[in-house]
Amino acid sequence: MPLPVALAIGTALLTILPSASPPVRPPAPPPPAAAAAAAYDSLLALFPAWRAFHAPVRVDDVPDYTAPAMARQAAELGQWQARLAALDTTGWTIAQRIDHALVQAEMAGLEFDHRTLRPWVRDPSYYVTVFLDQSDQPAREGPHVWGGIEVWAMRFPLGSADRASLLAGLRRIPPLLQQARGNLTGNARDLWIRGTATVKDQLADLATLKGRVGTDAELVAAIDAATDATRQFAAWCDAQAPYKLGPSGVGIAEYDWWLKHVQLVPYTWAEQKVLVERELGRSLTFLRLEEARNAGRPPLREVATPAEYDRRFPAAVRDYVKFLRQKDLMTIEPWHEPALMERIGRFRPPPRDFFYEVDYRDPMVMRTHGFHWFDLARLRERPHPSVIRRTPGLYNMFATRTEGLATGWEEMMLQAGMFDREPRSRELIYILLAQRGARAMGDLMMHANLWTIEQAARFASEHTPRNWLRMDGNTVWHEQQLYLQQPAYGTSYVIGKMMIEELLEARQQAEGPAFRLRGFMDALEASGLIPQSLVGWEVLGRR
């Protein structure tokens, strides 16, 4: 037989006869549910690594915000965004997709930081690290360097852990402020001037802290060194101020990007402006109607003595929680009343700034805005099952939920009848709402670079009734500075309030006669402290 024919027959036989070992088959793909679970587990594994990347590199325990370090972080950010985008969310639950959206928004926030906001370059107050008081938010408002000293969280006299933490934080201040002189090359005038004032405020806070540490020589020496460094840094900022002449706002186009990708707000700058103007006009109109209704009634009497304060403020907490329980407006937990009792504070003699003008006329009014303390108590007592949601979000992205609900709850309680006992207190609610609308206009107009911070402060002062938001007070300046530092924080009170009202109505339409406010509030709170648009997605089951 010729060789070619033999080879052909042999080859044919090989294709027919079974081989000694079966061919290797690719493994069967996992069932869809298992694949979805594995992909979500990958998100949970990515999250802590992402947070570690987000924090700055430390050199000798000092955060590094120098230009090379920031350039490296910006260059590597795209890799993290690509890793997140590569996760297949097919088959994920709504709750899991919300977690994915939260991480995506945080990454967009860092992108915005590097491209536009650059607080380490533009704002001296970014480097302030001593905080005596607790924020009422899940995370401190506005951008700040890593490693802030949260004095309020420490017990005095200090235990060993608190002492070590305080000492480390104090020792970081001199090298950090020295580094800041090289980092701060921006030209944003309003941020610079107001930021320098905040740096000087740290001197007073360090003095207060020094009075609390007693005779601990090592701590006293560290406080003295931090004080000297802060004083010298403030003097350097003052010397640079004449050369800082540029705008501080991010511009409308960047503001819209921030709203869409980081704050997850479904409105543009222009749409928010219309809504805020409408809310300001509505609140002032309703105030005038309340004043007409109450004509002839005596004005509200201010709390005048420490003894009266100590009697009326705890009583207001008890009466408020009793009202919530009797009206079945929300589920009352054992920690609700203590959360408010812990925040009563002490009597302040005049003069008083805006919120004290309200508080001292009816202590129940500001307890409604104290929903913040309910939120923080829930975060502590009943943390969300998702590690992503029980970890406070970056960039204050929770503000439409936290500030929106606290603001909206004020008027909701008015409409629920809480102030029927004292009709004059209804006027206070509309004064509060007008102030939120007036200051939100500053947020919008400053970031459009149409107003300076002084113009924004003056507008807020002039459009807040009864001259309670005075230009010579601290509140009006502090608020506008925060809104210039953190775009859309000033509008979050008004826009978040509207979004919650819209969600309530949508839930009522979906449930019909079965709707109960308590059930709505339970669902809203169970979603966690996340952007209100994502709360709505979970509560309604649709986006």
FIDOKOL-611595 format. One line per 4 residues: number of its first residue (from 1); for each residue x, y, z of C-alpha. Coordinates in Angstrom, 1 decimal. Example, Ala and Ser with C-alpha at 12.3 -4.5 7.8 and 13.67 -1.06 7.14 Angstrom:
// residues 2
1) 12.3 -4.5 7.8 ~ 13.7 -1.1 7.1
//
This chain:
// residues 543
1) 0.0 0.0 0.0 ~ 1.4 3.4 -0.9 ~ 2.5 5.4 2.1 ~ 0.2 8.4 1.5
5) -2.8 6.1 1.4 ~ -1.7 4.4 4.7 ~ -1.3 7.7 6.4 ~ -4.8 8.8 5.3
9) -6.4 5.5 6.5 ~ -4.6 5.9 9.9 ~ -5.7 9.4 10.3 ~ -9.3 8.4 9.6
13) -9.2 5.6 12.1 ~ -7.9 8.0 14.8 ~ -10.9 10.3 14.2 ~ -13.2 7.3 14.6
17) -11.6 5.3 17.5 ~ -12.0 6.7 21.0 ~ -8.9 8.3 22.4 ~ -7.2 7.1 25.5
21) -8.4 10.1 27.5 ~ -11.5 12.2 26.9 ~ -11.1 15.8 25.7 ~ -10.9 18.5 28.4
25) -14.2 20.4 28.5 ~ -14.4 23.9 29.9 ~ -16.2 24.0 33.2 ~ -19.9 24.8 33.1
29) -20.7 28.4 33.9 ~ -22.1 29.0 37.3 ~ -25.8 29.5 37.6 ~ -26.9 33.1 37.2
33) -27.6 33.5 40.9 ~ -24.2 32.3 41.9 ~ -22.5 34.5 39.3 ~ -24.4 37.6 40.6
37) -23.5 36.7 44.2 ~ -19.8 36.3 43.3 ~ -19.8 39.7 41.5 ~ -21.4 41.4 44.5
41) -18.8 39.8 46.8 ~ -16.2 41.3 44.5 ~ -17.7 44.7 45.1 ~ -17.6 44.2 48.9
45) -13.9 43.2 48.6 ~ -13.2 46.2 46.4 ~ -14.8 48.7 48.8 ~ -12.2 48.7 51.7
49) -9.3 48.7 49.1 ~ -10.9 51.7 47.4 ~ -11.3 53.6 50.7 ~ -7.6 52.9 51.5
53) -6.6 54.2 48.1 ~ -8.8 57.3 48.5 ~ -6.9 58.3 51.7 ~ -3.7 60.1 51.0
57) -0.3 58.5 51.3 ~ 1.3 59.2 54.7 ~ 5.0 60.2 55.2 ~ 6.1 59.9 58.8
61) 2.3 59.8 59.7 ~ 1.7 63.2 57.9 ~ -0.7 63.0 54.9 ~ 1.0 63.9 51.7
65) -1.0 66.4 49.5 ~ 2.0 67.6 47.5 ~ 1.7 68.0 43.8 ~ 3.6 64.7 43.0
69) 1.5 62.7 45.4 ~ -1.8 64.1 44.1 ~ -0.7 63.5 40.5 ~ 0.0 59.9 41.3
73) -3.4 59.4 42.9 ~ -5.1 61.1 39.9 ~ -3.2 58.9 37.4 ~ -4.2 55.7 39.3
77) -7.9 56.6 39.8 ~ -8.9 55.4 36.3 ~ -7.8 51.9 37.2 ~ -10.2 51.8 40.2
81) -13.0 53.1 38.0 ~ -12.3 50.4 35.4 ~ -12.3 47.7 38.1 ~ -15.7 48.9 39.3
85) -17.1 49.1 35.8 ~ -15.9 45.6 35.0 ~ -18.2 44.1 37.6 ~ -21.2 42.5 35.9
89) -24.3 43.7 37.8 ~ -26.7 41.3 35.9 ~ -29.0 39.7 38.4 ~ -28.2 42.0 41.2
93) -30.9 43.1 43.6 ~ -31.9 46.8 43.8 ~ -30.1 47.0 47.2 ~ -26.9 45.6 45.6
97) -27.1 48.0 42.6 ~ -27.5 50.9 45.0 ~ -24.3 49.8 46.8 ~ -22.5 49.8 43.4
101) -23.9 53.3 42.6 ~ -22.5 54.6 45.9 ~ -19.0 53.4 45.2 ~ -19.2 54.8 41.7
105) -20.3 58.2 43.0 ~ -17.4 58.2 45.4 ~ -14.9 57.6 42.6 ~ -16.5 60.4 40.6
109) -16.1 62.6 43.7 ~ -12.3 62.0 43.7 ~ -12.2 62.6 39.9 ~ -14.0 66.0 40.6
113) -11.6 66.8 43.4 ~ -8.6 66.4 41.1 ~ -10.1 68.1 38.1 ~ -12.0 71.0 39.6
117) -12.3 71.4 43.4 ~ -8.7 70.8 44.4 ~ -9.1 71.9 48.0 ~ -5.5 71.1 48.9
121) -4.5 73.8 46.4 ~ -7.2 76.4 46.9 ~ -8.4 76.5 50.5 ~ -6.3 77.1 53.6
125) -9.1 75.8 55.9 ~ -8.7 72.4 54.3 ~ -5.7 72.0 56.6 ~ -7.6 72.8 59.8
129) -7.6 69.6 61.9 ~ -8.8 70.4 65.4 ~ -12.6 69.9 66.0 ~ -14.0 70.5 69.4
133) -17.7 69.7 68.6 ~ -19.4 66.8 67.0 ~ -20.9 67.2 63.6 ~ -24.6 66.3 63.3
137) -23.9 64.5 60.0 ~ -22.5 61.0 59.4 ~ -19.2 62.6 58.3 ~ -18.0 66.2 59.0
141) -19.3 68.7 56.5 ~ -17.0 70.0 53.8 ~ -13.6 68.8 52.6 ~ -10.8 68.3 55.1
145) -7.4 66.6 55.3 ~ -7.0 63.1 56.6 ~ -6.4 62.7 60.3 ~ -8.6 65.3 61.9
149) -8.6 65.5 65.7 ~ -12.2 64.9 66.9 ~ -11.8 66.2 70.5 ~ -15.5 65.7 71.2
153) -15.1 62.0 70.9 ~ -12.4 61.8 73.6 ~ -13.0 61.4 77.3 ~ -11.3 63.7 79.7
157) -9.2 63.0 81.8 ~ -7.7 61.1 78.9 ~ -7.2 57.4 78.9 ~ -4.1 55.9 77.2
161) -5.7 55.3 73.8 ~ -7.2 58.8 73.6 ~ -4.0 60.4 74.8 ~ -1.9 58.6 72.2
165) -4.4 59.6 69.4 ~ -4.4 63.2 70.5 ~ -0.6 63.4 70.8 ~ -0.2 61.9 67.3
169) -2.7 64.4 65.9 ~ -1.1 67.4 67.5 ~ 2.4 66.4 66.3 ~ 1.1 66.2 62.7
173) 0.0 69.8 62.7 ~ 3.4 71.6 62.4 ~ 4.7 69.5 59.4 ~ 1.3 69.5 57.8
177) 1.0 73.3 57.9 ~ 4.6 73.6 56.6 ~ 3.7 71.4 53.7 ~ 0.5 73.4 53.1
181) 2.6 76.5 52.2 ~ 3.9 74.6 49.2 ~ 0.6 73.1 48.2 ~ -1.6 76.2 48.3
185) -0.8 77.7 44.9 ~ -4.5 78.4 44.0 ~ -6.0 81.8 43.3 ~ -9.5 81.5 44.8
189) -9.9 84.8 46.7 ~ -13.1 84.1 48.8 ~ -12.0 80.6 49.8 ~ -8.6 82.1 50.8
193) -10.0 84.9 52.9 ~ -12.6 82.9 54.7 ~ -10.2 79.9 54.9 ~ -7.6 82.1 56.7
197) -10.2 83.1 59.2 ~ -11.0 79.4 59.9 ~ -7.2 78.8 60.4 ~ -7.2 81.6 63.1
201) -10.2 79.9 64.8 ~ -8.0 76.9 65.4 ~ -5.9 79.1 67.7 ~ -8.9 79.5 70.0
205) -9.7 75.8 69.8 ~ -6.1 74.9 70.7 ~ -6.3 77.2 73.7 ~ -9.5 75.5 74.9
209) -7.9 72.1 74.4 ~ -4.9 73.2 76.4 ~ -7.1 74.1 79.3 ~ -8.5 70.5 79.3
213) -5.3 68.4 79.3 ~ -4.2 69.6 82.7 ~ -0.5 69.3 83.6 ~ 0.5 66.7 81.1
217) 3.8 68.2 80.0 ~ 4.1 66.3 76.8 ~ 0.6 67.2 75.6 ~ 1.1 70.9 76.6
221) 4.3 71.0 74.6 ~ 2.6 69.5 71.6 ~ -0.3 72.0 71.9 ~ 2.2 74.9 72.1
225) 4.0 73.7 69.0 ~ 0.7 73.3 67.1 ~ -0.3 76.8 68.2 ~ 2.9 78.3 67.0
229) 2.6 76.5 63.7 ~ -1.0 77.6 63.3 ~ -0.2 81.2 64.1 ~ 2.7 81.3 61.6
233) 0.6 79.6 59.0 ~ -2.2 82.2 59.5 ~ 0.3 85.0 59.1 ~ 1.6 83.5 55.9
237) -2.0 83.2 54.6 ~ -2.6 86.9 55.4 ~ 0.6 87.8 53.5 ~ -0.5 85.9 50.5
241) -4.1 87.3 50.5 ~ -3.4 90.4 48.3 ~ -2.3 88.2 45.5 ~ -5.4 86.0 45.5
245) -7.8 87.6 43.1 ~ -9.5 84.8 41.2 ~ -13.1 83.3 41.5 ~ -13.9 80.5 43.9
249) -16.9 78.9 42.3 ~ -16.6 75.8 40.1 ~ -18.8 77.1 37.3 ~ -22.2 76.0 36.1
253) -21.0 73.2 33.9 ~ -18.9 71.6 36.6 ~ -21.6 72.1 39.1 ~ -24.0 70.2 36.9
257) -21.5 67.3 36.5 ~ -21.1 67.2 40.3 ~ -24.9 67.1 40.8 ~ -25.3 64.2 38.3
261) -22.3 62.0 39.1 ~ -21.5 62.6 42.8 ~ -24.5 64.0 44.6 ~ -26.9 62.0 42.3
265) -29.4 64.8 42.2 ~ -31.8 64.7 39.2 ~ -31.8 68.5 38.7 ~ -29.4 70.9 37.0
269) -28.1 74.2 38.4 ~ -30.7 76.1 36.4 ~ -33.5 73.8 37.6 ~ -32.4 74.1 41.2
273) -32.4 77.8 40.9 ~ -36.0 77.9 39.9 ~ -37.0 75.4 42.7 ~ -35.1 77.4 45.3
277) -36.6 80.7 44.3 ~ -40.0 79.1 44.4 ~ -39.4 77.7 47.9 ~ -38.1 81.1 49.2
281) -41.2 82.8 47.8 ~ -43.6 80.2 49.2 ~ -42.1 80.3 52.7 ~ -42.2 84.1 52.9
285) -45.8 84.1 51.7 ~ -46.9 81.5 54.2 ~ -45.1 83.4 57.0 ~ -47.1 86.6 56.2
289) -50.3 84.5 56.2 ~ -49.4 83.1 59.6 ~ -48.6 86.5 61.0 ~ -52.0 87.8 59.8
293) -53.7 84.8 61.3 ~ -52.0 85.4 64.6 ~ -52.5 89.2 64.7 ~ -53.4 90.3 68.2
297) -51.7 87.3 69.9 ~ -48.7 88.1 72.2 ~ -45.3 87.4 70.7 ~ -43.4 84.3 71.8
301) -41.5 84.8 75.0 ~ -37.8 83.9 74.9 ~ -36.2 81.6 77.4 ~ -34.7 84.1 79.8
305) -32.8 82.3 82.6 ~ -30.7 79.1 83.0 ~ -33.3 77.7 85.3 ~ -36.0 78.2 82.7
309) -33.7 76.7 80.0 ~ -33.1 73.6 82.2 ~ -36.9 73.2 82.6 ~ -38.2 73.9 79.1
313) -35.7 72.1 76.9 ~ -36.0 68.6 78.4 ~ -39.7 69.1 78.6 ~ -39.7 69.9 74.8
317) -37.9 66.7 74.1 ~ -40.3 64.6 76.1 ~ -43.4 66.4 74.5 ~ -42.0 66.0 71.0
321) -41.3 62.2 71.3 ~ -44.7 61.8 73.0 ~ -46.3 63.5 70.0 ~ -44.5 61.3 67.5
325) -45.6 58.2 69.4 ~ -49.2 59.2 69.9 ~ -49.6 60.2 66.2 ~ -47.9 57.0 65.1
329) -45.7 59.0 62.7 ~ -42.6 56.8 63.0 ~ -41.4 53.9 65.0 ~ -40.0 55.1 68.3
333) -37.0 53.2 69.6 ~ -35.6 53.3 73.1 ~ -32.7 55.4 71.9 ~ -34.7 58.2 70.3
337) -35.4 60.3 73.3 ~ -31.9 59.9 74.8 ~ -30.4 60.9 71.5 ~ -32.1 64.3 71.8
341) -31.6 64.7 75.6 ~ -27.9 64.4 75.0 ~ -28.0 67.5 72.8 ~ -29.8 69.9 75.0
345) -26.8 72.0 75.8 ~ -26.6 74.9 78.2 ~ -28.2 78.4 78.5 ~ -26.6 81.2 76.4
349) -27.1 84.8 77.2 ~ -27.8 87.3 74.4 ~ -26.7 88.2 71.8 ~ -27.7 85.1 70.0
353) -27.3 84.1 66.3 ~ -30.0 82.8 64.0 ~ -30.8 79.3 65.2 ~ -30.8 80.4 68.9
357) -33.3 83.1 68.1 ~ -35.6 80.4 67.0 ~ -34.7 77.8 69.7 ~ -35.2 80.2 72.6
361) -38.7 81.1 71.5 ~ -40.0 77.5 71.3 ~ -37.6 74.7 72.2 ~ -39.8 72.2 70.4
365) -39.2 73.7 66.9 ~ -35.5 72.8 66.5 ~ -36.1 69.4 68.0 ~ -37.7 68.5 64.7
369) -34.5 69.4 62.8 ~ -32.8 67.3 65.4 ~ -33.7 64.3 63.3 ~ -30.0 64.3 62.6
373) -29.4 62.8 66.1 ~ -32.0 60.1 65.4 ~ -30.0 59.3 62.3 ~ -26.7 59.1 64.1
377) -28.3 57.0 66.9 ~ -29.6 54.5 64.3 ~ -26.2 54.4 62.6 ~ -24.8 53.4 66.0
381) -27.6 51.2 67.4 ~ -28.8 49.5 64.2 ~ -26.2 49.8 61.5 ~ -27.2 48.9 58.0
385) -26.4 45.3 56.9 ~ -24.3 46.6 54.0 ~ -20.8 47.6 55.0 ~ -20.9 50.2 52.2
389) -24.0 51.9 53.6 ~ -23.0 51.8 57.3 ~ -19.8 53.5 56.4 ~ -20.5 57.2 56.0
393) -20.3 58.3 52.4 ~ -17.7 60.6 51.0 ~ -18.3 64.1 49.7 ~ -21.4 64.6 52.0
397) -23.4 62.8 49.3 ~ -25.9 61.9 52.0 ~ -27.0 65.5 52.4 ~ -30.2 65.4 50.3
401) -31.4 62.6 52.7 ~ -30.0 63.9 56.1 ~ -30.5 67.7 55.6 ~ -33.5 67.2 53.3
405) -35.4 65.1 55.9 ~ -34.4 67.3 58.8 ~ -35.7 70.4 57.0 ~ -38.8 68.7 55.6
409) -39.7 67.2 59.0 ~ -40.0 70.7 60.4 ~ -43.0 71.5 58.1 ~ -44.3 68.0 58.2
413) -44.7 68.3 62.0 ~ -46.4 71.7 61.6 ~ -48.9 70.1 59.2 ~ -49.3 67.1 61.6
417) -50.5 69.6 64.3 ~ -47.5 69.7 66.6 ~ -47.7 73.5 66.9 ~ -51.4 73.9 67.2
421) -51.0 74.5 70.9 ~ -48.9 77.7 70.1 ~ -49.9 79.2 66.7 ~ -47.0 81.7 66.9
425) -44.6 78.8 66.7 ~ -45.9 78.1 63.2 ~ -44.3 81.4 62.1 ~ -40.9 80.0 63.2
429) -41.1 77.1 60.8 ~ -41.6 79.4 57.8 ~ -38.7 81.7 59.0 ~ -36.5 78.6 59.0
433) -37.6 77.6 55.6 ~ -37.0 81.1 54.2 ~ -33.5 81.1 55.7 ~ -32.8 77.8 53.9
437) -34.0 79.1 50.6 ~ -32.1 82.4 50.9 ~ -28.8 80.7 51.8 ~ -29.3 78.2 49.0
441) -29.3 81.0 46.5 ~ -25.8 81.9 47.7 ~ -24.6 78.3 47.0 ~ -25.9 78.5 43.4
445) -24.8 82.1 42.6 ~ -21.3 81.7 44.2 ~ -20.5 78.6 42.2 ~ -21.8 80.3 39.0
449) -19.2 83.0 39.8 ~ -22.0 85.6 39.7 ~ -21.8 86.5 43.4 ~ -19.0 86.9 45.9
453) -19.3 85.4 49.3 ~ -20.2 88.8 50.7 ~ -23.0 89.2 48.2 ~ -24.3 85.7 49.1
457) -24.1 86.4 52.8 ~ -25.9 89.8 52.4 ~ -28.7 88.2 50.3 ~ -29.2 85.5 52.9
461) -29.3 88.1 55.7 ~ -31.7 90.4 53.9 ~ -34.1 87.6 52.9 ~ -34.3 86.0 56.3
465) -37.1 87.6 58.3 ~ -36.8 89.7 61.5 ~ -33.1 90.4 61.0 ~ -32.2 87.2 62.9
469) -29.5 86.2 60.4 ~ -27.2 89.2 61.0 ~ -24.2 90.2 59.0 ~ -22.2 90.7 62.2
473) -22.9 87.1 63.3 ~ -21.0 83.9 62.6 ~ -23.8 81.8 61.1 ~ -24.3 83.6 57.8
477) -20.5 83.6 57.0 ~ -19.9 80.0 58.2 ~ -22.8 78.7 56.1 ~ -21.8 80.5 52.9
481) -18.2 79.4 53.4 ~ -19.3 75.7 53.7 ~ -21.4 76.0 50.5 ~ -18.5 77.5 48.6
485) -16.2 74.6 49.8 ~ -18.8 71.9 49.1 ~ -21.0 72.5 46.0 ~ -24.7 71.8 46.4
489) -24.6 71.4 50.2 ~ -26.5 74.7 50.5 ~ -29.2 73.5 48.1 ~ -29.5 70.0 49.7
493) -31.8 71.3 52.4 ~ -34.4 72.6 50.0 ~ -33.9 70.1 47.1 ~ -33.7 67.1 49.4
497) -36.9 68.2 51.2 ~ -38.7 68.4 47.9 ~ -37.4 65.0 46.8 ~ -38.7 63.4 50.0
501) -42.1 65.0 49.6 ~ -42.2 63.7 46.0 ~ -41.3 60.2 47.3 ~ -43.9 60.3 50.0
505) -46.6 61.1 47.4 ~ -45.3 58.4 45.0 ~ -45.4 55.8 47.8 ~ -48.9 56.9 48.7
509) -50.0 56.5 45.1 ~ -48.5 53.0 45.0 ~ -50.0 51.8 48.3 ~ -53.4 53.6 48.1
513) -55.6 53.3 51.2 ~ -53.0 51.1 52.9 ~ -50.5 53.9 53.0 ~ -49.3 54.9 56.5
517) -46.7 57.6 57.3 ~ -45.1 55.3 59.9 ~ -44.5 52.6 57.2 ~ -43.1 55.2 54.8
521) -40.7 56.5 57.5 ~ -39.6 52.9 58.4 ~ -38.8 52.2 54.8 ~ -37.0 55.5 54.3
525) -34.8 55.1 57.4 ~ -34.1 51.4 56.6 ~ -32.4 52.5 53.4 ~ -29.6 54.2 55.2
529) -27.9 57.6 55.0 ~ -27.4 57.7 51.3 ~ -28.4 60.1 48.5 ~ -32.2 60.7 48.4
533) -32.4 59.6 44.8 ~ -31.1 56.2 45.9 ~ -33.5 56.1 48.9 ~ -36.3 56.6 46.4
537) -35.1 53.8 44.2 ~ -35.2 51.3 47.1 ~ -38.4 52.6 48.7 ~ -40.4 52.5 45.4
541) -38.6 49.6 43.8 ~ -38.0 51.6 40.7 ~ -35.6 54.4 39.7
//
